[in-house]
Amino acid sequence: MTIYTAAQALAAAQAGTLTSGNTIVDSAADIQADLDALQPLAAAGEISYVNFTDSGTPQIDVTVAQNTSDATVIGMFEGQRTLVIEGATVAQTFSLENQQHVAFHVSDTGSNVENNIDALSNIANEISGITITDGTVPSFSASQLVNDSAVIGGITVDDISAAKAVANANAVQNIHGLGVVDTAANVSSNIDGLEVLAATGKLAGITLTDSGVPTVDVSPSQLSADGTALKTIQGNFVLAVDGTNANLTLQGPGGLANELVLDGTSNEYSFTSGGDGKSFSITETGTGRESTDHLNNFAAVDFDNGGSGSPTLAIVASDTPTTAGAVSSAQIATLYAAVLDRTPDIAGLVFYENNANSNPGTSIQQYAEYFLSSPEYTSNSAHTYAQTEAGEAAFITATYQNLLDRAPETGAVAYYENVIDPMLANLTPGTAAYAKADLAAEAQVLAYFSQSPEFRADVTVTAQNPASASHWLILI
């Protein structure tokens, strides 16, 4: 008998050196991660015991299906532990309640939970939580609210609409909370009521059902008052704040893709940097009224163009890093556009800006490599270049055309080939080492182009070049 970690046992089995009757000693997390792979070893008699290195009572989470399919290895668990069976229906919970060292996170319809709440309360020590899956807000008698409070307090109603959640705010005070699943428009319409739920701890989360990156619209007062609810929205989304009122002072929530929506065109406003890389002022110069807005942590402005035609989005960025030593938002924005040949989307841009602030040691070239390795870039067949001198020349020429809308000037291709070639010296095309070096070389070239004065001038919003699909960068 030999003592192995889960990974060591699997490696020995792969090598054909695992004998019978061995013991696994590992953390609950590692055993949980390898549980399915350990099952065949247990079934073959190559594992006899599984012990946990965690202090206290470790928890292992399994599905109902795993509890059956991995029963042999689960039966070899020893010592203090709790096997939490996730997603068990009420009926499955009752059928498995006599299994040793188990707890259940029940997932079922509202009616099944309501009709069996007394029986579930009888095994309250084995219930880690209850999720109602069909958006039904349960109703319980006064005596049940007292006698069954231990399990009722652990109920989360999932898949409930924003309007229904708000309408049932008083009915959910005895349960754990609500998981709202709805469109961005419906969440926007009900954000004040959702804030009431969030402020009392009854809003477990908001999931937006729209395709793509949805936009949640709020007023300036809602931006200030409904922050707790806004923080529960999961996934990528744009938070659009109405900028109609004059003389606004707005603080965008940290980490979110915040944009201000303004009337008119960019030529009716002037922008002044706050000097810290994230704050700026907007003064109305052509609207006929006196107004200066002060904003912090907004990544974009959306101009409605007076209601004629589609709105025009402009990215707001600065050459001043918000974290010392980090790549700036302007560097990220122009690189994003240079590699992907499009105006940055706000949510994606903010993701990389947040990453830069959290990782100030990451270089602009490394971010260029990230973009070059993205599915959006690699899935475009036009970005497939031969690993030859001609291929590098084609890459350089395409970069000029895509970024600067012109052919390379005389000598430019040779100049950039002299940047690329030393990084590929003594490497063989077709090898992993060559591909890695080629990626770094092309990333360096794109980093140069994205920060060039010519490219910056081509995309920056000015009085002569108002915000448009071509001029999308407001530098602060």
QUIVEN-V802400 format. One record per pair of residues at least 12 apart in sequence whose ideal C-beta (glycine too) atoms are under 8 Angstrom apart, sorted by the first residue. I is the first residue (numbers start at 0). J is the second residue. If there is no record, write none. Layout:
i:I j:J
i:I j:J
This chain:
i:0 j:20
i:0 j:21
i:0 j:22
i:0 j:47
i:1 j:18
i:1 j:21
i:1 j:22
i:2 j:21
i:2 j:22
i:2 j:23
i:2 j:24
i:3 j:21
i:3 j:22
i:3 j:23
i:3 j:24
i:4 j:23
i:4 j:24
i:4 j:25
i:4 j:29
i:5 j:23
i:5 j:25
i:5 j:29
i:5 j:30
i:5 j:32
i:5 j:33
i:5 j:37
i:6 j:25
i:6 j:29
i:6 j:33
i:8 j:21
i:8 j:23
i:8 j:37
i:8 j:40
i:8 j:45
i:8 j:46
i:9 j:33
i:9 j:36
i:9 j:37
i:9 j:40
i:12 j:40
i:12 j:45
i:17 j:40
i:17 j:45
i:18 j:45
i:19 j:43
i:19 j:44
i:19 j:45
i:19 j:47
i:20 j:44
i:20 j:45
i:20 j:47
i:21 j:45
i:21 j:46
i:21 j:47
i:22 j:46
i:22 j:47
i:22 j:48
i:22 j:49
i:22 j:50
i:23 j:37
i:23 j:46
i:23 j:48
i:23 j:49
i:23 j:50
i:24 j:50
i:24 j:51
i:24 j:52
i:25 j:49
i:25 j:51
i:25 j:52
i:26 j:51
i:26 j:52
i:26 j:53
i:26 j:57
i:27 j:51
i:27 j:53
i:27 j:57
i:27 j:58
i:27 j:59
i:27 j:80
i:30 j:49
i:30 j:51
i:30 j:59
i:31 j:59
i:31 j:60
i:31 j:61
i:34 j:59
i:34 j:61
i:34 j:65
i:34 j:69
i:34 j:72
i:34 j:73
i:35 j:65
i:35 j:68
i:35 j:69
i:37 j:49
i:37 j:69
i:37 j:72
i:38 j:68
i:38 j:69
i:38 j:71
i:38 j:72
i:40 j:72
i:41 j:71
i:41 j:72
i:41 j:74
i:41 j:75
i:42 j:71
i:42 j:72
i:46 j:72
i:46 j:75
i:47 j:75
i:48 j:75
i:48 j:77
i:49 j:72
i:49 j:75
i:49 j:76
i:49 j:77
i:50 j:77
i:50 j:78
i:51 j:76
i:51 j:78
i:51 j:79
i:51 j:80
i:55 j:79
i:56 j:79
i:56 j:80
i:56 j:81
i:57 j:79
i:57 j:80
i:57 j:81
i:58 j:80
i:58 j:81
i:58 j:82
i:58 j:83
i:59 j:76
i:59 j:80
i:59 j:81
i:59 j:82
i:59 j:83
i:60 j:83
i:60 j:85
i:61 j:73
i:61 j:82
i:61 j:83
i:61 j:84
i:61 j:85
i:62 j:84
i:62 j:85
i:62 j:86
i:63 j:84
i:63 j:85
i:63 j:86
i:63 j:87
i:63 j:91
i:66 j:82
i:66 j:84
i:66 j:95
i:66 j:98
i:76 j:100
i:80 j:100
i:81 j:100
i:81 j:101
i:81 j:102
i:82 j:98
i:82 j:100
i:82 j:101
i:82 j:102
i:83 j:101
i:83 j:102
i:83 j:103
i:83 j:104
i:83 j:127
i:84 j:101
i:84 j:102
i:84 j:103
i:84 j:104
i:85 j:104
i:85 j:106
i:86 j:104
i:86 j:106
i:87 j:103
i:87 j:104
i:87 j:105
i:87 j:106
i:88 j:105
i:88 j:106
i:88 j:107
i:88 j:111
i:89 j:105
i:89 j:107
i:89 j:111
i:89 j:112
i:89 j:115
i:89 j:119
i:90 j:111
i:92 j:105
i:92 j:119
i:92 j:122
i:92 j:125
i:92 j:126
i:93 j:115
i:93 j:118
i:96 j:122
i:96 j:125
i:101 j:125
i:102 j:124
i:102 j:125
i:102 j:126
i:102 j:127
i:103 j:125
i:103 j:126
i:103 j:127
i:104 j:126
i:104 j:127
i:104 j:128
i:104 j:129
i:104 j:130
i:105 j:119
i:105 j:126
i:105 j:128
i:105 j:129
i:105 j:130
i:106 j:129
i:106 j:130
i:106 j:132
i:107 j:129
i:107 j:130
i:107 j:131
i:107 j:132
i:108 j:131
i:108 j:132
i:108 j:133
i:108 j:135
i:109 j:131
i:109 j:133
i:109 j:134
i:109 j:135
i:109 j:136
i:109 j:137
i:109 j:156
i:110 j:135
i:112 j:129
i:112 j:131
i:112 j:137
i:112 j:154
i:113 j:137
i:113 j:138
i:113 j:139
i:116 j:137
i:116 j:139
i:116 j:143
i:116 j:147
i:116 j:150
i:116 j:151
i:117 j:143
i:117 j:146
i:117 j:147
i:119 j:147
i:119 j:150
i:120 j:146
i:120 j:147
i:120 j:149
i:120 j:150
i:123 j:147
i:123 j:149
i:123 j:150
i:126 j:149
i:126 j:150
i:126 j:153
i:127 j:153
i:128 j:153
i:128 j:154
i:128 j:155
i:128 j:175
i:129 j:150
i:129 j:153
i:129 j:154
i:129 j:155
i:130 j:154
i:130 j:155
i:130 j:156
i:130 j:157
i:130 j:178
i:131 j:154
i:131 j:155
i:131 j:156
i:131 j:157
i:132 j:157
i:132 j:158
i:133 j:158
i:134 j:156
i:134 j:157
i:134 j:158
i:134 j:159
i:134 j:160
i:134 j:163
i:134 j:180
i:135 j:156
i:136 j:156
i:136 j:159
i:136 j:163
i:136 j:167
i:136 j:170
i:136 j:171
i:136 j:177
i:137 j:151
i:137 j:154
i:137 j:156
i:137 j:174
i:138 j:170
i:139 j:151
i:139 j:173
i:144 j:173
i:148 j:173
i:151 j:173
i:151 j:174
i:152 j:173
i:152 j:174
i:152 j:175
i:153 j:174
i:153 j:175
i:154 j:174
i:154 j:175
i:155 j:174
i:155 j:175
i:155 j:176
i:155 j:177
i:155 j:178
i:155 j:203
i:156 j:171
i:156 j:174
i:156 j:176
i:156 j:177
i:156 j:178
i:157 j:177
i:157 j:178
i:157 j:180
i:157 j:203
i:158 j:178
i:158 j:180
i:159 j:177
i:159 j:178
i:159 j:179
i:159 j:180
i:160 j:179
i:160 j:180
i:160 j:181
i:160 j:185
i:161 j:179
i:161 j:181
i:161 j:185
i:161 j:186
i:161 j:188
i:161 j:189
i:161 j:192
i:161 j:193
i:161 j:205
i:162 j:181
i:162 j:185
i:162 j:188
i:162 j:189
i:164 j:177
i:164 j:179
i:164 j:189
i:164 j:192
i:164 j:193
i:164 j:196
i:164 j:202
i:165 j:189
i:165 j:192
i:165 j:193
i:165 j:195
i:165 j:196
i:168 j:192
i:168 j:195
i:168 j:196
i:168 j:201
i:171 j:196
i:171 j:201
i:172 j:199
i:172 j:201
i:174 j:201
i:175 j:201
i:175 j:203
i:176 j:196
i:176 j:200
i:176 j:201
i:176 j:202
i:176 j:203
i:177 j:196
i:177 j:201
i:177 j:202
i:177 j:203
i:178 j:203
i:178 j:204
i:178 j:205
i:178 j:206
i:179 j:193
i:179 j:202
i:179 j:204
i:179 j:205
i:179 j:206
i:180 j:205
i:180 j:206
i:180 j:208
i:181 j:205
i:181 j:206
i:181 j:207
i:181 j:208
i:182 j:207
i:182 j:208
i:182 j:209
i:182 j:213
i:183 j:207
i:183 j:209
i:183 j:213
i:183 j:214
i:183 j:215
i:183 j:216
i:183 j:236
i:184 j:216
i:186 j:205
i:186 j:207
i:186 j:215
i:186 j:232
i:187 j:215
i:187 j:216
i:187 j:217
i:190 j:215
i:190 j:217
i:190 j:221
i:190 j:225
i:190 j:228
i:190 j:229
i:191 j:221
i:191 j:224
i:191 j:225
i:193 j:205
i:193 j:225
i:193 j:228
i:194 j:224
i:194 j:225
i:194 j:226
i:194 j:227
i:194 j:228
i:196 j:228
i:197 j:225
i:197 j:227
i:197 j:228
i:197 j:230
i:197 j:231
i:198 j:227
i:202 j:227
i:202 j:228
i:202 j:231
i:203 j:231
i:204 j:231
i:204 j:232
i:204 j:233
i:205 j:228
i:205 j:231
i:205 j:232
i:205 j:233
i:206 j:233
i:206 j:234
i:207 j:232
i:207 j:233
i:207 j:234
i:207 j:236
i:212 j:235
i:212 j:236
i:212 j:237
i:212 j:256
i:212 j:344
i:212 j:345
i:212 j:346
i:213 j:236
i:213 j:237
i:214 j:236
i:214 j:237
i:214 j:238
i:214 j:239
i:215 j:229
i:215 j:232
i:215 j:236
i:215 j:237
i:215 j:238
i:215 j:239
i:216 j:239
i:216 j:241
i:216 j:260
i:217 j:229
i:217 j:238
i:217 j:239
i:217 j:240
i:217 j:241
i:218 j:240
i:218 j:241
i:219 j:240
i:219 j:241
i:219 j:242
i:219 j:244
i:219 j:247
i:219 j:249
i:222 j:238
i:222 j:240
i:222 j:249
i:222 j:250
i:222 j:251
i:222 j:252
i:223 j:250
i:226 j:252
i:229 j:252
i:229 j:255
i:230 j:252
i:235 j:256
i:235 j:346
i:235 j:347
i:235 j:350
i:236 j:255
i:236 j:256
i:236 j:346
i:237 j:256
i:237 j:257
i:237 j:258
i:237 j:345
i:237 j:346
i:238 j:251
i:238 j:252
i:238 j:255
i:238 j:256
i:238 j:257
i:238 j:258
i:239 j:258
i:239 j:259
i:239 j:260
i:239 j:301
i:240 j:257
i:240 j:258
i:240 j:259
i:240 j:260
i:240 j:297
i:241 j:260
i:242 j:259
i:242 j:260
i:242 j:261
i:242 j:262
i:242 j:281
i:242 j:292
i:242 j:300
i:243 j:260
i:243 j:262
i:245 j:283
i:245 j:288
i:245 j:289
i:245 j:290
i:245 j:292
i:246 j:290
i:246 j:291
i:246 j:292
i:247 j:292
i:247 j:293
i:247 j:294
i:248 j:292
i:248 j:293
i:248 j:294
i:249 j:292
i:249 j:293
i:249 j:294
i:249 j:295
i:249 j:297
i:250 j:295
i:250 j:296
i:251 j:294
i:251 j:295
i:251 j:296
i:251 j:297
i:251 j:298
i:252 j:296
i:253 j:296
i:254 j:349
i:254 j:353
i:255 j:349
i:256 j:298
i:256 j:299
i:256 j:345
i:256 j:346
i:256 j:348
i:256 j:349
i:257 j:296
i:257 j:297
i:257 j:298
i:257 j:299
i:257 j:349
i:258 j:297
i:258 j:298
i:258 j:299
i:258 j:300
i:258 j:301
i:258 j:312
i:258 j:345
i:259 j:281
i:259 j:292
i:259 j:294
i:259 j:297
i:259 j:299
i:259 j:300
i:259 j:301
i:260 j:300
i:260 j:301
i:260 j:303
i:260 j:310
i:261 j:281
i:261 j:300
i:261 j:301
i:261 j:302
i:261 j:303
i:262 j:286
i:262 j:302
i:262 j:303
i:262 j:305
i:263 j:285
i:263 j:286
i:263 j:302
i:263 j:303
i:263 j:304
i:263 j:305
i:264 j:302
i:264 j:304
i:264 j:305
i:264 j:311
i:264 j:465
i:264 j:466
i:265 j:300
i:265 j:302
i:265 j:311
i:265 j:313
i:265 j:460
i:265 j:465
i:265 j:466
i:265 j:473
i:266 j:285
i:266 j:462
i:266 j:465
i:267 j:283
i:267 j:284
i:267 j:285
i:267 j:286
i:268 j:281
i:268 j:282
i:268 j:283
i:268 j:284
i:268 j:285
i:268 j:286
i:269 j:281
i:269 j:282
i:269 j:284
i:270 j:282
i:270 j:315
i:270 j:473
i:270 j:475
i:271 j:475
i:272 j:317
i:272 j:319
i:272 j:474
i:272 j:475
i:273 j:295
i:273 j:475
i:274 j:319
i:275 j:319
i:275 j:321
i:276 j:317
i:276 j:319
i:276 j:320
i:276 j:321
i:276 j:327
i:276 j:328
i:277 j:295
i:277 j:296
i:277 j:317
i:277 j:321
i:277 j:328
i:278 j:293
i:278 j:294
i:278 j:295
i:278 j:296
i:279 j:294
i:279 j:297
i:279 j:315
i:279 j:475
i:280 j:292
i:280 j:293
i:280 j:294
i:281 j:294
i:281 j:300
i:297 j:315
i:298 j:314
i:298 j:315
i:298 j:316
i:298 j:328
i:298 j:345
i:298 j:348
i:298 j:349
i:298 j:352
i:299 j:312
i:299 j:313
i:299 j:314
i:299 j:315
i:299 j:345
i:300 j:312
i:300 j:313
i:300 j:315
i:300 j:466
i:300 j:473
i:301 j:313
i:302 j:466
i:311 j:466
i:311 j:467
i:311 j:468
i:312 j:342
i:312 j:345
i:312 j:466
i:312 j:471
i:313 j:460
i:313 j:466
i:313 j:470
i:313 j:471
i:313 j:472
i:313 j:473
i:314 j:332
i:314 j:342
i:314 j:343
i:314 j:345
i:314 j:348
i:314 j:471
i:314 j:472
i:314 j:473
i:315 j:473
i:315 j:475
i:316 j:328
i:316 j:329
i:316 j:331
i:316 j:332
i:316 j:333
i:316 j:472
i:316 j:473
i:316 j:474
i:316 j:475
i:317 j:329
i:317 j:474
i:317 j:475
i:318 j:330
i:318 j:474
i:320 j:355
i:320 j:356
i:320 j:359
i:321 j:356
i:322 j:355
i:322 j:356
i:322 j:357
i:322 j:359
i:323 j:359
i:324 j:359
i:324 j:360
i:325 j:355
i:325 j:356
i:325 j:358
i:325 j:359
i:325 j:361
i:326 j:355
i:326 j:361
i:326 j:362
i:326 j:363
i:326 j:366
i:327 j:355
i:328 j:348
i:328 j:352
i:328 j:355
i:329 j:472
i:329 j:474
i:330 j:363
i:330 j:366
i:330 j:449
i:330 j:450
i:331 j:348
i:331 j:351
i:331 j:352
i:331 j:355
i:331 j:366
i:332 j:348
i:332 j:472
i:333 j:449
i:333 j:450
i:333 j:454
i:333 j:455
i:333 j:458
i:333 j:472
i:334 j:363
i:334 j:366
i:334 j:367
i:334 j:370
i:334 j:445
i:334 j:446
i:334 j:449
i:334 j:450
i:335 j:347
i:335 j:348
i:335 j:351
i:335 j:370
i:336 j:449
i:336 j:458
i:336 j:471
i:337 j:398
i:337 j:401
i:337 j:402
i:337 j:445
i:337 j:448
i:337 j:449
i:337 j:454
i:338 j:367
i:338 j:370
i:338 j:371
i:338 j:373
i:338 j:376
i:338 j:445
i:338 j:449
i:339 j:370
i:339 j:373
i:339 j:375
i:339 j:376
i:340 j:401
i:340 j:402
i:342 j:468
i:342 j:471
i:351 j:366
i:351 j:369
i:363 j:446
i:363 j:449
i:363 j:450
i:364 j:439
i:364 j:442
i:364 j:443
i:364 j:446
i:365 j:442
i:367 j:441
i:367 j:442
i:367 j:443
i:367 j:445
i:367 j:446
i:367 j:449
i:368 j:438
i:368 j:439
i:368 j:442
i:370 j:445
i:371 j:438
i:371 j:441
i:371 j:442
i:371 j:445
i:372 j:438
i:381 j:397
i:384 j:397
i:386 j:428
i:386 j:429
i:386 j:433
i:386 j:434
i:386 j:437
i:387 j:428
i:388 j:416
i:391 j:415
i:391 j:416
i:391 j:419
i:391 j:420
i:392 j:412
i:392 j:416
i:394 j:441
i:394 j:444
i:395 j:407
i:395 j:411
i:395 j:412
i:395 j:415
i:395 j:416
i:395 j:444
i:396 j:412
i:398 j:444
i:398 j:445
i:398 j:448
i:399 j:411
i:402 j:448
i:402 j:449
i:402 j:454
i:402 j:457
i:403 j:448
i:403 j:453
i:403 j:454
i:403 j:457
i:404 j:457
i:415 j:444
i:418 j:440
i:418 j:443
i:418 j:444
i:418 j:447
i:419 j:437
i:419 j:440
i:419 j:441
i:419 j:443
i:419 j:444
i:422 j:436
i:422 j:437
i:422 j:439
i:422 j:440
i:422 j:443
i:423 j:436
i:423 j:437
i:423 j:440
i:455 j:472
i:455 j:474
i:457 j:469
i:457 j:470
i:458 j:470
i:458 j:471
i:458 j:472
i:459 j:472
i:459 j:473
i:459 j:474
i:460 j:472
i:460 j:473
